[in-house]
């Protein structure tokens, strides 16, 4: 509050009155104070009566979904690591919305958690300001970048996209399709763009119809492949943004006598157990989802213990050369 007061050139009492919406404050002063609150990423401390340096034993975690097996495994890694050290995870679901993530971050930070874990690297500017000024360990997980807000834990999504594209190209496929969702799922978008660049570098193309407004599940993968083949019947290889959708695509092929991989090759992403127990083992990129969660939590705990953490923690990926390619 003192920082906001200095930046706005007003008293701390004026800042308090603006935030509580009490007392006579001019519109001009109110706007100036609120602008400084926005710029500095200031969030009120709702732990009334506690010291400014107080922390709880709770770690805030914001993920896009709990429907996907991917994030249930990530959360398992987080909660196991935190509970061993006496901390609890408080979870918020953003539904892949940056605005909803912003509201969750603002609400959770106001209760002064010991640390916060958010998924992916894209945020609104207000979210970024809040996290950058939170004065607690901040972990961005799933993706990695050279310049995280604090610490990032995950994998190089572009490298994953290039890996699966190179595998399909090496197999001799040349007419590619993509069934997925790359509007708000920024990790999937990174992989898709990397695949596209890799394929286009060979003077080939990747056909990707806009089919979904949410991450495709089993049913979407099945219906999505049907639609793609109706629109582009000559494709000989199809990438899916996740393994769940890819297994749906495989069932579509089985039900309609489409030979895999003789007529059509399929590839997913994540390395889910389901895909490896289908009639044909799915070609995919395996990721260390549990380990991403565990390492994210460990980095919070290490920082709280005064240990220095690497800013970038990149986990390895593994190409599974299944029977579908």
N, C-alpha and C positions, 0 to 999 in steps of 0.2 A: 504494500500500500504506500509505503514511503517512496519507493521508486516511481510509482505512478504519479504521486503528488509532485515530485521534483520535475518529472518530464512534462507535466501539465501546468507547472508553475502555480500550484494551488496548495492549500494545507491538506494534511492527512484527514482532518475532520471533514473537509469538503469532499474528498474522495469517498469517505465513508457514507456521507449523506447521499451522494450520487448513486452509490451501489445499493443502498437501502431504500432509495427513492423517497427520502424524507428531508424536510426542511426546504427553505426557499433557495433555490439554485437557478441561475439564469440558464436559458437554453444554450447559449454560447458556451458557458462553462461546462455544462453537462455534456455537450457534444465533444468538447476538448478532452475531458476526463475519459469518456467512453472510448475515444479514439486511442488514447494512450493505453487504456486497458487492453484494447485489441492489439496494438503494436507490440506491447510487452508480453502478451500471453498471460496476463495476470488472472488468477482464479482465486476466489475467496476461500479461506480456510474455514470449513464448517465444524471443525473440532472445537466448539466453543469452550473457552476457559483453559485450553491447553497451551503449552508453550509453542512458540513459532517453529521450533525445531522438532516438534514431536512427530513420530511416525507410528503407523499401526503395523500389525503383523500380516497385513493383507497386501497382495500384489494384484494389481488390476491387469486383466488380459482382455483384449478386444480382438475377436476373430470374425471373419465374414459369415461363417455358417457352422452349425453343428450337425447338419444333415449329412454332409459329406464324411466318408470314412477318413479322409485325409486329416481333417481337423480334430476328429475324435482321438486319433493317434497322437497328434501334436499335443492336445490337451492332457492326454495321459502322461506324456513325458514331463510336461510342466508341473502337474499336480503332484506326481510322485516325488520329484526333486524338491519342491517347495515344502511338502508335508514332512519330509525327513528333517528339514531345518526348522520346523515349527511355524511355517508360514502357510497362508491359505490363498487360493486363487479366487478372485471375484471376476466373473466372466460377463462380458457384454457382447452382443451379436450385432454387427453393423449391416448385415444383409448386402454387403458389397457397396454400400452407400457412403461416400466421403462425408456427406452432411450428417448422416447418422453417427458415423465415427466421431465427428467433431463434437456432437452433443454428448456422446458417451465419454470422450476424453475429458471434456470440461467438467462433467458431473463427477467422474471418478477422481480426478486430480483434486477436486475441492475437498475430498475426504482424506487427503494426504496419505496415500498408500506408500508402502515402502519402495515400490518400483512399479513400472508399467511396461507391458508387452503389447505391441500392436502388430498387426499383420500387414506385410507389404510395405512399400516405400512411398507410395503416393498418398498425400494428405492435402486438405485445404490449407491455405496459408495460416488461418487462425489456429488450426490443430498443430501445425509446425511451430508456430510461435509459443503455444502453450507447452509443448513437449520440450522445446529448446530451453525454456526458462523454468522448468519444473523443479530443478534442483534435486532430482532423484534419478536413479538408473533408468534409462529408457532403452528398450530393445525393440528394434524393427526386425521381424522374423519372416522367413520363407524366401526372401530375395536377398541379394547382397549388392552393395554399391561401395565405391571408393570413399564416398562422403556421407556417411549416415548422420542422423541427428546426434546420436550418442554411440550405440553399438548395433550392428546388424548381424543376424545369424540366419543362414539359409544356404541356398545354392544359386549358382549362376544360371538363371532361367534361359538366357540366350545360348549358353553353351549346351544346355539340355536340348533346346530346339535344333541346334546345328547337329548334335549327335544323332538324333533320330532321323533327321533329314539325310545326313551322310550315309546312314545305314541303308535307307530305302534307295538312294541313288546308286550305291554300290551294288545293290541287288538287281539293278538294271531297269527299275521302274521309271517311267517318264511322263505319265499323265496323272497328276496328283489332285486329290480333293481334301477338304478339311471340314470336319463336323465339330463345331465348338462354339465358344462364346468369348469374344475378346473386346467387349465394350467396357465393362467395369472390372472384370477379373484381370487385373494388370499383370499378374504372373503368366497367365495363359496368353495374354496379348504379346508379352515379350517373347515367349516361345514361338508363337505363330509368326511374328515378324522375322525372327531369326531363321525359321524354316523357309519362309518366303524368299528372303535374301539368298539363302544357300541354293535354293532351287533355281531362282532366276539367274544366278551366276552361271548356271549351266544352259542358259537360254531356254529354260523350261518355265512352266507356270503352275501356280497353285490356285485351284478353284475353291472359293470359300463363300458359299451363300450365307446371308444373314438370316439364320433360322430361329434363334432363341433370344429371349430377354432375361434368361437366368441360366446358371450353369447346367448343362445337359446331364440328366440322370439316365438310368437304363432305358426307360421308355423313350426319352428324347433321342438317345443314340440310335435306337432302332428306327424310329420314325425319321430321324434326320438323315440317316444313310439312304433310306428309301427315297426321300425327297431329292437328295443330292444325285442319286443315280438316275432319277427321272429327268433332272435338269442337265446332267452331264454323264450320259450312259457310257462313254468311252474311257472313264478314269480307270486306272489299273492299281492304284494305291491310295488309301485314305488314312489320314491322321485324325485322331480324336483328341480333344483337349483333356480328357481324363479316361482312366481305365473303365469306370462304370459305364460311360457312354459307349466305349469301344466294345464291351461285352454285349450291349444291346445291339450294336451293329453286327456282331458276330452271329447272334441269334437270328437277325433278319436274313443274313446270308444262308444259314442252315435251313431255315424255313422255306426259302425260295430257291434252293438248289444252286446257289452261287458258290462255286468252288473257291476255297481259301487254301493257299494263296494262288492257285492256278489261274482263276479269273480275276480275283481281287485280293490285294494284300491289305492288312489292317495293322495299325499301330496305335497304342494308347500312351498314357503318361501316369506315373506314380508307382507302378509295381505292386498294385493291390493283390492280395491273396486270391480274391475272386477270379481275376484275370488269369492267374496261373493254374486254376482248377477248372477251367472251361474245357469243352471237348478238344479244343486246340489251345495250347499255351499261347497267351497273348504276347506279341512283341511290344516292348514298352521300355521306358526309362524308369528305373527304380530309384526312389528318393528315401532318405533317412528321416521319415516324418517324426517318429518318436524321439530320435536324437536331436532334431531341430528344437522340439519342445524342451527336452532335458537341458540342452546347452543354453537355451534362452533363459531358463530359470537359474541355471548355475551361474551365468554371468551376472544376473541380478544379485544373487547371494554373495558372489565373490566381491562385487563392488561394495555391498553393504558391510563386508568384513574388511574393507580397506585395501583390497587387492587390485592391482592394475589389470585391466582386461584389454585384449586386442579389440580394436574398433571393428574389424571385419573377421567374422568366423564363417568360413566357407566349408560346407560339407560336400563330400564326393557324391557323384551320381554313378549309376551302373546301367549300362545297356543290357537288357535281357533280349537276346535273339531268340524269340519264341518260334512257334510253328505257323504264325499267321503272316509271315513275310518271306 
